[in-house]
Structure formats: structure tokens, C-alpha cells
Amino acid sequence: MTDDTPFDELRQIVERQRAYAPIREGGTKPQKELGVLQDLLESMRDAGVERYSHPAIAPEDPPDCFGRTAAGQLAAFEVSELVSQEAIELNERTRRELGRRPEITEMVVRQWAGPDFLACLGAILANKDSRTFRGGPYAEIAVVIHTDEPLLVREQCEQWLANHRFGPFRKLTHAYLLYPYQPLVGYPYRSLFGAA
């Protein structure tokens, strides 16, 4: 038995999280994916969009999760993160060298440009479109891409996305970008293609 307080346990959880863009780190991968989907659906409801319900972890991957459309049909969801793997690795190296979690002033942060951002989204979508989905048939197959990249500002991303078209895709019917949490707003989202 330990004498750790809840604050000590929380501190240990935070310490185990990766240093870069860690907001959704913790728990299992399926729990994280379901949490992302639940946040999207809550944001949709807040916006008056009742497109999906009954989110759950899929028993076989892919898909990561499934749910129901407004018409009660089965929908599949793939969840992915837009994050710089290079920044993750550099900051974890810094953590090992320092022997502690780096402070924000000691971290490497990815600088994004429009073409890189759009190419990264396109690569994620193409990868998800190439998958064989189990447990169907699915009326809809949607991808939810979440990000906590520190320098991806929503307003700038919206400008980059304004006239960009993704696809065509053979399997995917919808895609959503879930922005980082904002106080009083929640998790803003954007439809990348398909209905909102």
C-alpha cells in the first residue's frame, strides 16, 4: 500500500506523458480514441448537429470505434492524431538528457506552413482510406483527426483549409478535424469533407 495522495498520483501520470502535445496522453489507445470521438460528438451537439450517437470502441480494429447515424445505421470511425513525430522524438531525447520533463522554454516546437499541414492531413486520410474495415457493412466511414500542436492556430488552419479539397476517396465518406480545447467553447471542429 502506498501513501501517495491523489495529487502525487496525478503528478506521476503527468510525468509519464510524452512531453510534446500531451493533452490526450493517458489511458489505453482505445480509451483515447473513444474520448476523441466523444468530444467530437459533444461539439457537434453543441453546434446543433445530431449526426451520430452511441459511440463505442470497436471490437476489431479497424475501425477504432463505431456508432450510429441519425437514421440508426452503423457508422465506423477511425481516429488519428496530427502531430509532429520529429518534435515528439526530439523532446523525449531532451527529457532523457535532462533527467526530467523539459520546461516549455527548453522544448522544440514544430513550425507549420500551409502546404505541410494540408499534406499531413491528406496523408492521414489516404492511409485511412486504404484500410479494410471489419464488422460492417457501414453506412458511413468517418475519420476524426485531432491535434494539440502548440503552433497550429485554428484561424490560420481555417485559412489554409478554405479552398482546399481532399480526395477522392473510395471508402471514406466524412472527415473531421478536432481542434484543441478552448475554454467556454470546448473542442471546435471542422468538416474536411462530407456533411457537417
N, C-alpha and C positions, 0 to 999 in steps of 0.2 A: 504494500500500500504506500502511496506517495503522499507527501504533504503539499503537493502543488496546489496553488489556488487556481480558480478559473482564469485569472489573468496570466499566470505562469503558463498554463496550457495554451492559451491564445497566443502568447509570445512565442512559444515553441512551434506552433503551427505556422505563424508568420515567418519565423526564421527558416523553416523548411521550404517555404515557397521560393520559386525562382525569383531572382532579383528584378528582372525586366518584365514589365507589363504583367504583374502577377495577380490582378484582381480576381480572376476566376480560378486560380490555382487552389487546390484543396479538394478533398473527396476523391472519388473514383472518376475515371474518364466518363462512364455512362451518367453519373450524377451531374457532372459538369455540363454534358451535352443536354441533358434534360432541363437543367437550370437555365441554359441559354434559350432553349425553346420556350420555356415557361415565361421568361422575361419578354420575349418577342410577342407572345400571345397576349400578355398583360398590356403591353404597349399598344397592340392593335385594338384591344377592347377599349382602352383609354381614348383612342382616336375614333371610336365608333365603328370599328371594323370587326365583325364577328365571323371571320373566315374559317377558323379552326377551333377545335375543342378536344378534350380528353387526351392531352399529351401523355405519353408513356415511353419508357425505354423499350426498344425493340429487342425481342429475344435472340434474334440473329442479326449480325452486322455484316454488310449494310442492309437496311438503313440503321442509323444511330437511334432514331426514335420514330414513333408513329402517332397518329391522332386521327381525328375525324374532320371531314369538311363540314361546312354548314348544312350540306344536304345529307350528312350521315355516312358518306363514303370514306373508305380508308385512304389516308394520306401518309406518305413516307417523308421523313426529314433527315437530311444529312447536315451535320453541324461541323463547322470548320472555323479556325482562328486565322485572322490576318495579323501576322506578327513577323518581325524580322528575326529569323533563326540566327543570323550572324550576331545581332545585338544580344540575343539571349546567351550565346556561347561566350562572347567577349566579357559580358558582365559576370557570368559564372566563373570565368577564369580570374577576373578581378576579385571575386569573393574568396576563391581559394588562396590567392596571393596575399590578401589582407587578413585572412582567417576570420572574416566577419562579413556580414551583408554590407555592400557598399552604400554609401550615402548618395543622394541624388547628384551631388556635385562631382562624384567620382565615377559616374556611370557613362557609358557610351549610349547615345540615343540616336535612333535611325532618323535621318532626314529624308522625307518623302517628296518625290516630284510626281506630277500627274501621270506621266507615262508608266512609271514604276508601279504606282498604286493601281492603275487600271490593268496593267499586265498581271499583277499579282492576283487580283480578283478574277481575271479571265482564266488564269491557270488553275485556280481552285475550282471554278465552275467546270472547266473542261475535264479535270480529274474526276469530279463527282459524276459527271455525265457518262463517263466510261465504265462505271460500276454496274455490277449485276445485283439487282435488288431482290432480296429474299422476302418471303411471306406475303407477297401480293396476291392478286393484282391490286395496283394502287391507282386511284383516280387522279391523284396528283403526286408529284415528287418535287419537293422544295429543298433548297439549300439555304441554311442560315449561317451567315459569316459574321462572327463577332470580332471586335477589336478593342484593345486597350492601349494601342500605340500612343505614346505621350504626345507626339507632334502631328498626329493626324487630326486636324481640326475639322469639325463637322462642316462648317461653312465652306471651307476650301474643298473638301471632298465633294460636296454638292455641286460646286462649280465644275470640277473635273468630270463628274458623272452626268452633267446636264445634257449633253448631246451625244453621249457615248451609248452604243448598243452592243450588248453581249449576244453571243450565239452565232448561228443557230445551234440548238441542242436537240439530240434525239430523244432523251428521256426526261430531262428536267422541264418542269412546267412553270416553276416560280423560283425566285431567289430574293433574299433579303439581306441587307447589311444592317447589323445592330451596332449602333454607336455606343461609346462608354456612357455610364450612368451620369446623369445630370440632376442635381438637387431640384426639386419642385417639378421636374419633367419626367424623370425615370430614365428609361433606355429608349432614346429616339431611334427610329428605324427608317429604312428606305427600301422600297421595292426596286430591285435591279432589273427585273423583267417579270412579266405576268401581272396579274391583278394585285392591287394593294392588299 
